[in-house]
Amino acid sequence: MTIREMCDTFDVTPRTLRFYESKELLFPKRDGQKRLFTKRDRARLKLILRGKRFGFSLEEIRQLLDLYHVGDQQHTQMNRTLEIAHDRLNDLIGQRDELDSAIDDLREQIKWGEKIVSSMNQARKAAE
């Protein structure tokens, strides 16, 4: 695939693809100035984007991709992926819990503020 086809297929920018190439996550073949992405590059990009969506760092993604070639039928890669995924899931659950708490607090503050405004409005009407 050309860089344009990759961009269209994966909804990324050429800059993103060049960045991943500079970080040695993708290895397109060169034909003059053209970058040609292989099936392997497409699979790697799919995994990179999934990892980024889950909040994995680029270094974690690189390490996981590099484990593909260990030669143990991806046993090491899968175990390490699960370790990182469990850690990330726990982080996300913690963040969600913090957000839920902040949302609850904000709702209470809004209710309080609405009561104050309502009582001020009633006091103003009574004074008129």
ZATORVO-532664 format. One line per 2 residues: number of its first residue (from 1); their letters; for each residue x, y, z of N, C-alpha, C, O. Coordinates in nm, 3 decimals. Last residue first. Layout:
// ZATORVO-532664
NUM) a) X,Y,Z,X,Y,Z,X,Y,Z,X,Y,Z | ...
// end
This chain:
// ZATORVO-532664
128) ea) -4.041,4.284,4.601,-4.104,4.374,4.502,-4.243,4.403,4.536,-4.310,4.477,4.464 | -3.969,4.095,4.780,-3.933,4.233,4.811,-4.002,4.330,4.717,-4.019,4.447,4.750
126) ak) -4.040,3.862,4.655,-4.112,3.899,4.777,-4.087,4.046,4.811,-4.174,4.113,4.866 | -3.853,3.853,4.451,-3.995,3.869,4.416,-4.075,3.914,4.538,-4.167,3.995,4.525
124) ra) -3.621,3.817,4.602,-3.634,3.936,4.519,-3.781,3.961,4.486,-3.828,4.074,4.491 | -3.672,3.567,4.714,-3.654,3.683,4.803,-3.672,3.813,4.724,-3.731,3.908,4.775
122) qn) -3.675,3.411,4.484,-3.797,3.422,4.566,-3.788,3.544,4.658,-3.887,3.615,4.677 | -3.410,3.439,4.403,-3.518,3.485,4.315,-3.647,3.504,4.394,-3.720,3.601,4.374
120) ms) -3.282,3.317,4.617,-3.256,3.459,4.590,-3.366,3.517,4.502,-3.411,3.630,4.524 | -3.375,3.059,4.587,-3.415,3.133,4.708,-3.387,3.280,4.690,-3.462,3.363,4.742
118) sv) -3.255,2.998,4.341,-3.401,2.994,4.354,-3.446,3.074,4.476,-3.544,3.148,4.469 | -2.985,3.013,4.408,-3.040,3.106,4.308,-3.192,3.112,4.320,-3.251,3.219,4.310
116) ik) -2.976,2.800,4.594,-2.939,2.936,4.634,-3.000,3.038,4.537,-3.061,3.136,4.580 | -3.045,2.584,4.431,-3.128,2.618,4.548,-3.102,2.762,4.592,-3.195,2.836,4.623
114) eg) -2.834,2.585,4.249,-2.970,2.610,4.200,-3.063,2.646,4.315,-3.151,2.731,4.298 | -2.622,2.520,4.419,-2.625,2.650,4.352,-2.763,2.685,4.301,-2.806,2.800,4.310
112) wk) -2.695,2.258,4.488,-2.681,2.359,4.591,-2.692,2.498,4.529,-2.762,2.585,4.581 | -2.682,2.138,4.234,-2.808,2.139,4.309,-2.806,2.249,4.416,-2.903,2.323,4.431
110) iq) -2.407,2.178,4.184,-2.508,2.239,4.096,-2.642,2.247,4.168,-2.709,2.349,4.163 | -2.295,2.020,4.383,-2.269,2.163,4.384,-2.370,2.238,4.296,-2.414,2.347,4.331
108) er) -2.387,1.768,4.298,-2.428,1.820,4.429,-2.408,1.971,4.436,-2.493,2.043,4.489 | -2.250,1.750,4.054,-2.397,1.748,4.056,-2.450,1.805,4.187,-2.546,1.882,4.188
106) ld) -1.987,1.743,4.148,-2.032,1.857,4.068,-2.184,1.863,4.065,-2.242,1.971,4.073 | -1.983,1.495,4.279,-1.958,1.619,4.354,-2.012,1.740,4.279,-2.074,1.829,4.337
104) di) -2.030,1.324,4.058,-2.124,1.328,4.171,-2.108,1.456,4.252,-2.207,1.520,4.288 | -1.798,1.380,3.910,-1.931,1.407,3.853,-2.034,1.416,3.964,-2.118,1.507,3.964
102) as) -1.601,1.285,4.083,-1.603,1.428,4.048,-1.740,1.467,3.991,-1.791,1.575,4.020 | -1.669,1.012,4.083,-1.673,1.089,4.208,-1.680,1.239,4.180,-1.755,1.311,4.245
100) dl) -1.624,0.950,3.816,-1.757,0.931,3.874,-1.772,1.012,4.002,-1.876,1.073,4.026 | -1.347,1.004,3.803,-1.443,1.084,3.725,-1.584,1.071,3.782,-1.655,1.171,3.794
98) ed) -1.251,0.801,3.970,-1.226,0.941,4.004,-1.323,1.033,3.930,-1.375,1.128,3.988 | -1.338,0.579,3.823,-1.388,0.600,3.958,-1.368,0.744,4.003,-1.457,0.803,4.065
96) rq) -1.185,0.613,3.592,-1.330,0.620,3.583,-1.390,0.646,3.720,-1.483,0.726,3.734 | -0.929,0.576,3.698,-0.965,0.705,3.639,-1.116,0.721,3.630,-1.170,0.828,3.658
94) gi) -0.953,0.306,3.775,-0.925,0.410,3.874,-0.962,0.548,3.823,-1.020,0.628,3.896 | -0.989,0.193,3.523,-1.095,0.180,3.624,-1.077,0.285,3.733,-1.174,0.346,3.778
92) ld) -0.740,0.254,3.409,-0.863,0.310,3.352,-0.979,0.303,3.451,-1.057,0.397,3.461 | -0.569,0.100,3.571,-0.554,0.245,3.563,-0.683,0.310,3.514,-0.729,0.410,3.570
90) nl) -0.664,-0.157,3.511,-0.673,-0.107,3.649,-0.660,0.046,3.653,-0.730,0.113,3.728 | -0.594,-0.163,3.240,-0.734,-0.173,3.281,-0.753,-0.121,3.422,-0.849,-0.048,3.449
88) rd) -0.316,-0.156,3.261,-0.386,-0.043,3.198,-0.533,-0.043,3.236,-0.592,0.062,3.261 | -0.266,-0.404,3.381,-0.223,-0.280,3.447,-0.302,-0.161,3.392,-0.348,-0.076,3.468
86) ha) -0.370,-0.573,3.181,-0.428,-0.574,3.316,-0.391,-0.446,3.391,-0.476,-0.386,3.457 | -0.195,-0.507,2.969,-0.339,-0.482,2.957,-0.407,-0.480,3.094,-0.492,-0.395,3.119
84) ie) 0.050,-0.598,3.062,0.032,-0.455,3.037,-0.117,-0.421,3.031,-0.159,-0.317,3.083 | -0.012,-0.874,3.075,0.036,-0.800,3.193,0.010,-0.651,3.177,-0.044,-0.586,3.266
82) lt) -0.080,-0.930,2.808,-0.181,-0.944,2.914,-0.139,-0.870,3.041,-0.224,-0.809,3.107 | 0.166,-0.888,2.687,0.051,-0.807,2.648,-0.055,-0.811,2.756,-0.113,-0.709,2.792
80) rn) 0.315,-1.093,2.802,0.351,-0.954,2.832,0.235,-0.859,2.796,0.209,-0.763,2.868 | 0.182,-1.315,2.688,0.191,-1.298,2.834,0.220,-1.154,2.871,0.157,-1.098,2.961
78) mq) 0.223,-1.269,2.413,0.088,-1.270,2.468,0.089,-1.251,2.620,0.006,-1.178,2.674 | 0.504,-1.286,2.396,0.434,-1.165,2.354,0.295,-1.159,2.416,0.254,-1.055,2.467
76) th) 0.549,-1.549,2.477,0.605,-1.438,2.555,0.530,-1.309,2.524,0.496,-1.232,2.614 | 0.411,-1.681,2.264,0.377,-1.705,2.405,0.424,-1.589,2.492,0.346,-1.536,2.572
74) qq) 0.465,-1.674,1.991,0.405,-1.555,2.053,0.362,-1.575,2.199,0.284,-1.495,2.251 | 0.620,-1.897,1.944,0.482,-1.893,1.895,0.401,-1.785,1.967,0.283,-1.804,1.998
72) dg) 0.873,-1.826,2.016,0.801,-1.919,2.103,0.652,-1.918,2.071,0.568,-1.936,2.159 | 1.023,-1.631,1.891,1.030,-1.768,1.842,0.959,-1.870,1.928,0.984,-1.990,1.915
70) vh) 1.038,-1.358,1.904,1.110,-1.435,2.005,1.122,-1.582,1.963,1.220,-1.648,1.995 | 0.899,-1.181,1.744,1.007,-1.259,1.683,1.087,-1.341,1.782,1.194,-1.391,1.748
68) yl) 0.726,-1.042,1.903,0.669,-1.131,1.801,0.775,-1.227,1.748,0.744,-1.341,1.711 | 0.850,-0.856,2.056,0.840,-0.990,2.112,0.781,-1.091,2.013,0.786,-1.211,2.037
66) dl) 0.812,-0.618,1.921,0.943,-0.685,1.909,0.939,-0.828,1.962,1.017,-0.912,1.918 | 0.557,-0.550,2.008,0.578,-0.586,1.868,0.710,-0.661,1.849,0.718,-0.755,1.770
64) lq) 0.618,-0.490,2.276,0.526,-0.599,2.244,0.543,-0.645,2.099,0.543,-0.765,2.071 | 0.790,-0.272,2.245,0.837,-0.394,2.312,0.748,-0.513,2.278,0.797,-0.623,2.254
62) ri) 0.617,-0.090,2.121,0.738,-0.137,2.052,0.787,-0.267,2.114,0.820,-0.362,2.043 | 0.430,-0.050,2.325,0.388,-0.108,2.197,0.508,-0.164,2.122,0.501,-0.274,2.067
60) ee) 0.592,0.072,2.516,0.527,-0.057,2.546,0.485,-0.127,2.418,0.503,-0.248,2.404 | 0.655,0.304,2.371,0.762,0.211,2.411,0.704,0.074,2.446,0.761,-0.029,2.410
58) ls) 0.411,0.428,2.348,0.477,0.379,2.226,0.588,0.281,2.260,0.613,0.187,2.186 | 0.186,0.307,2.605,0.288,0.399,2.555,0.349,0.342,2.427,0.339,0.222,2.401
56) fg) -0.164,0.248,2.586,-0.029,0.195,2.596,0.069,0.300,2.544,0.037,0.373,2.451 | -0.430,0.324,2.559,-0.342,0.404,2.644,-0.204,0.347,2.665,-0.132,0.392,2.755
54) fr) -0.594,0.209,2.380,-0.602,0.158,2.516,-0.509,0.231,2.611,-0.508,0.204,2.731 | -0.511,0.340,2.153,-0.648,0.359,2.198,-0.665,0.314,2.343,-0.741,0.374,2.419
52) kg) -0.256,0.233,2.126,-0.270,0.375,2.160,-0.410,0.403,2.213,-0.427,0.480,2.308 | -0.326,-0.031,2.052,-0.252,-0.005,2.175,-0.264,0.139,2.221,-0.281,0.165,2.340
50) rl) -0.449,0.022,1.806,-0.527,-0.039,1.914,-0.457,-0.013,2.048,-0.523,0.023,2.146 | -0.231,0.125,1.666,-0.349,0.209,1.689,-0.437,0.153,1.800,-0.492,0.229,1.880
48) il) -0.062,-0.100,1.667,-0.018,0.027,1.724,-0.140,0.113,1.759,-0.149,0.167,1.870 | -0.216,-0.287,1.526,-0.182,-0.311,1.667,-0.137,-0.183,1.737,-0.170,-0.161,1.853
46) kl) -0.220,-0.161,1.276,-0.346,-0.194,1.343,-0.321,-0.216,1.492,-0.399,-0.168,1.575 | 0.051,-0.157,1.220,-0.020,-0.031,1.242,-0.152,-0.056,1.313,-0.191,0.020,1.401
44) ra) 0.101,-0.432,1.188,0.166,-0.359,1.296,0.093,-0.228,1.326,0.074,-0.192,1.442 | -0.049,-0.484,0.958,-0.082,-0.553,1.083,-0.023,-0.479,1.203,-0.088,-0.465,1.306
42) rd) 0.088,-0.318,0.779,-0.054,-0.296,0.805,-0.096,-0.362,0.936,-0.169,-0.303,1.016 | 0.341,-0.435,0.781,0.324,-0.298,0.828,0.178,-0.269,0.861,0.148,-0.203,0.961
40) rk) 0.273,-0.683,0.664,0.327,-0.679,0.801,0.311,-0.539,0.861,0.272,-0.525,0.977 | 0.206,-0.603,0.410,0.101,-0.662,0.495,0.145,-0.660,0.641,0.064,-0.636,0.730
38) tf) 0.388,-0.292,0.361,0.360,-0.434,0.342,0.244,-0.479,0.430,0.193,-0.404,0.512 | 0.397,0.015,0.198,0.372,-0.056,0.322,0.327,-0.198,0.292,0.240,-0.222,0.208
36) lr) 0.627,0.214,0.049,0.531,0.108,0.021,0.518,0.021,0.145,0.615,-0.038,0.192 | 0.698,0.543,-0.024,0.696,0.443,0.081,0.590,0.341,0.044,0.477,0.377,0.010
34) kq) 0.889,0.701,-0.278,0.764,0.639,-0.231,0.790,0.542,-0.118,0.889,0.469,-0.116 | 1.123,0.783,-0.382,1.068,0.866,-0.275,0.943,0.803,-0.213,0.898,0.846,-0.107
32) gd) 1.226,0.467,-0.453,1.258,0.608,-0.477,1.212,0.688,-0.357,1.255,0.664,-0.244 | 1.068,0.288,-0.265,1.079,0.283,-0.410,1.101,0.427,-0.454,1.006,0.498,-0.488
30) rk) 1.111,0.117,0.037,1.127,0.242,-0.039,1.139,0.210,-0.187,1.211,0.118,-0.228 | 0.886,-0.032,0.269,0.990,-0.045,0.167,0.994,0.086,0.090,0.894,0.156,0.079
28) pf) 0.833,0.056,0.613,0.791,0.049,0.474,0.911,0.032,0.382,1.022,0.077,0.412 | 0.812,-0.031,0.902,0.929,-0.043,0.817,0.888,-0.054,0.670,0.906,-0.159,0.608
26) ll) 0.721,0.099,1.223,0.684,0.056,1.088,0.810,0.059,1.001,0.901,0.139,1.022 | 0.867,0.165,1.440,0.751,0.080,1.463,0.698,0.024,1.331,0.639,-0.084,1.327
24) ek) 1.071,0.355,1.452,1.100,0.216,1.416,0.990,0.120,1.460,1.015,0.010,1.510 | 1.014,0.613,1.465,1.026,0.545,1.594,1.051,0.394,1.577,1.052,0.318,1.674
22) se) 0.977,0.671,1.200,1.096,0.727,1.266,1.120,0.661,1.402,1.234,0.654,1.448 | 0.731,0.544,1.161,0.850,0.493,1.091,0.977,0.543,1.160,1.072,0.468,1.177
20) yf) 0.570,0.706,1.312,0.587,0.566,1.352,0.706,0.502,1.283,0.774,0.417,1.340 | 0.603,0.941,1.153,0.644,0.939,1.293,0.667,0.796,1.341,0.769,0.766,1.402
18) rl) 0.486,0.863,0.914,0.630,0.897,0.915,0.684,0.894,1.059,0.797,0.850,1.082 | 0.223,0.830,1.006,0.297,0.716,0.951,0.447,0.742,0.951,0.526,0.654,0.985
16) tr) 0.166,1.095,1.082,0.159,0.986,1.180,0.240,0.867,1.132,0.317,0.808,1.209 | 0.185,1.226,0.836,0.278,1.261,0.944,0.282,1.152,1.050,0.389,1.119,1.102
14) pt) -0.033,1.127,0.700,0.102,1.089,0.656,0.206,1.118,0.764,0.302,1.043,0.782 | -0.281,1.031,0.948,-0.217,1.127,0.859,-0.083,1.074,0.811,-0.025,0.985,0.874
12) vd) -0.542,0.781,0.942,-0.428,0.848,1.004,-0.370,0.946,0.901,-0.405,0.943,0.784 | -0.732,0.580,0.868,-0.772,0.712,0.914,-0.662,0.779,0.998,-0.686,0.826,1.109
10) ft) -0.663,0.349,0.745,-0.653,0.351,0.891,-0.690,0.486,0.952,-0.680,0.505,1.073 | -0.710,0.398,0.472,-0.756,0.273,0.533,-0.763,0.284,0.685,-0.858,0.236,0.747
8) dc) -0.586,0.645,0.424,-0.730,0.629,0.401,-0.785,0.506,0.473,-0.893,0.511,0.531 | -0.321,0.584,0.487,-0.392,0.693,0.556,-0.542,0.676,0.543,-0.616,0.690,0.641
6) me) -0.268,0.383,0.302,-0.260,0.354,0.446,-0.338,0.459,0.525,-0.413,0.426,0.617 | -0.292,0.529,0.067,-0.384,0.417,0.092,-0.384,0.380,0.240,-0.489,0.348,0.296
4) ri) -0.078,0.707,0.102,-0.214,0.758,0.091,-0.316,0.648,0.120,-0.414,0.671,0.190 | 0.140,0.534,0.097,0.114,0.610,0.219,-0.029,0.664,0.218,-0.095,0.666,0.322
2) tm) 0.039,0.227,-0.063,0.107,0.356,-0.059,0.073,0.427,0.072,-0.015,0.383,0.146 | 0.084,-0.119,0.000,0.000,0.000,0.000,0.088,0.124,0.000,0.197,0.125,0.056
// end
